[in-house]
Amino acid sequence: MTEIFTGSFTQQEPIPDAGIAAALAVLQSGRLHRYNVAEGELGQAAELEQEFAAAMGAKYCLAVASGGYAMGTALRALGVQAGDKVLSNAFTLAPVPGAIAAVGAVPVFVEVDEGLKIDLDDLETKIGEARVLLLSHMRGHICDMDRLMAICDAAGVQVIEDCAHTMGAKWGDTWSGRHGVVGCYSTQTYKHINSGEGGFLITDDPQIAARAIMLSGSYMLFERHLAAPPVEAFADIKLDTPNVSGRMDNLRAAILRPQLRNLTAQCDAWNARYRVVEDGLSDCAGLHLITRGPKERFVASSFQFLLKDWRKSAIRDVLQRCAARGVELKWFGADAPAGFTSKYDSWRYANPQPMPNTDRILRGVVDMRLPLTFSLEDCAQIARIIRAEVGVVWQAGAAEP
Ligand SMILES: *Cc1c(COP(=O)(O)O)cnc(C)c1O
């Protein structure tokens, strides 16, 4: 009998009851705007910021409207201006180069390596071209952060971390988002906590935090922030920083607070699923698993493997055969971007130069979501299906001539 998987790769878990109750209370109060607080009330957004800052061991936190907004705000708060160059990953998602373009700056793309991390040798070659690196931990793959920070520190390059896929992950004993000067997160539905849209920015730098709060649209109400620097930090900048509204509201914050309390357990649940898929695909001829080092304490909310140096038509076959059995795989090697699989050469506004190494790797990258609505048995079944279909196509001859 041919197994068919019937689960949905885009079905998230429901919002926890405590989040629904808190959201209802906000709706009933009518005080959805973060600065609309009753006497003695701190406000859900301000409390969430305090809790996220504490969870990450950061001094300051700002909750915002999206992860993309957090990155754009971080760039502005660091003083990046129109025409400046900003280093970033060639393998990432569209909001990353989009945030650079949104401030009028120009991305300088750095190649991806076979571990799907930023290629540190290529970074070293290009480090002199910019004074900021917007580093994306794409799909939760964390590069050697010790070497990356050494390269950047030696060149005086400031690092902003895009932690859209690494909320709750660590490199060694340090939280992802705490190596660079700013860490940015997304709370969009497909990330590690879900408010539909939303994001965070964390930093220990009072000037950057003050500028980010002003930028997000604080109407001189910055004293209502609980994870903010002292008011003196605002004195010099409050009249020189434009308001680019992108605040988070109390409703989203209310939904997020109970999820944040449960983040560690959720991360463990993702990794348990990841390990089942990984085991199920080990020693599968033609399929290359991504190896991860001991310091990379990742959170696997998705799964990637490589069909390295396969013919495109053979990869398309695998995708079709898996789809016919209910397993939805995405591919970063298609000629035209579909859904979220756009890649550097689809970002024409950034005038990208050809990157043959990145092209070769992305041609083989297959990507799959692992929502927590999947059981461990679901994951085992998905792996059996992929293994079988990769096997059929591989045996028919899939390698590039
Ligand atoms: C989702 C995502 C972001 C931020 O996305 P928003 O939709 O703007 O919240 C940033 N980087 C990566 C790699 C992402 O996947």
The ligand as an SDF file (V2000), in Angstrom:
LIG
                    3D

 15 15  0  0  0  0  0  0  0  0999 V2000
    9.8410   36.0260    8.2900 C   0  0  0  0  0  0  0  0  0  0  0  0
   11.2280   36.4900    8.1410 C   0  0  0  0  0  0  0  0  0  0  0  0
   11.6090   37.7880    8.4830 C   0  0  0  0  0  0  0  0  0  0  0  0
   10.6650   38.8490    8.9650 C   0  0  0  0  0  0  0  0  0  0  0  0
    9.4560   38.7530    8.4080 O   0  0  0  0  0  0  0  0  0  0  0  0
    8.1650   39.6530    8.6910 P   0  0  0  0  0  0  0  0  0  0  0  0
    7.1610   38.9760    7.8360 O   0  0  0  0  0  0  0  0  0  0  0  0
    8.5240   41.0240    8.2420 O   0  0  0  0  0  0  0  0  0  0  0  0
    7.8610   39.5950   10.1460 O   0  0  0  0  0  0  0  0  0  0  0  0
   12.9410   38.1040    8.4050 C   0  0  0  0  0  0  0  0  0  0  0  0
   13.8540   37.2170    7.9990 N   0  0  0  0  0  0  0  0  0  0  0  0
   13.5320   35.9660    7.6590 C   0  0  0  0  0  0  0  0  0  0  0  0
   14.6290   35.0320    7.2670 C   0  0  0  0  0  0  0  0  0  0  0  0
   12.2150   35.5640    7.7130 C   0  0  0  0  0  0  0  0  0  0  0  0
   11.8990   34.3190    7.3650 O   0  0  0  0  0  0  0  0  0  0  0  0
  1  2  1  0
  2  3  1  0
  2 14  2  0
  3  4  1  0
  3 10  2  0
  4  5  1  0
  5  6  1  0
  6  7  2  0
  6  8  1  0
  6  9  1  0
 10 11  1  0
 11 12  2  0
 12 13  1  0
 12 14  1  0
 14 15  1  0
M  END
$$$$
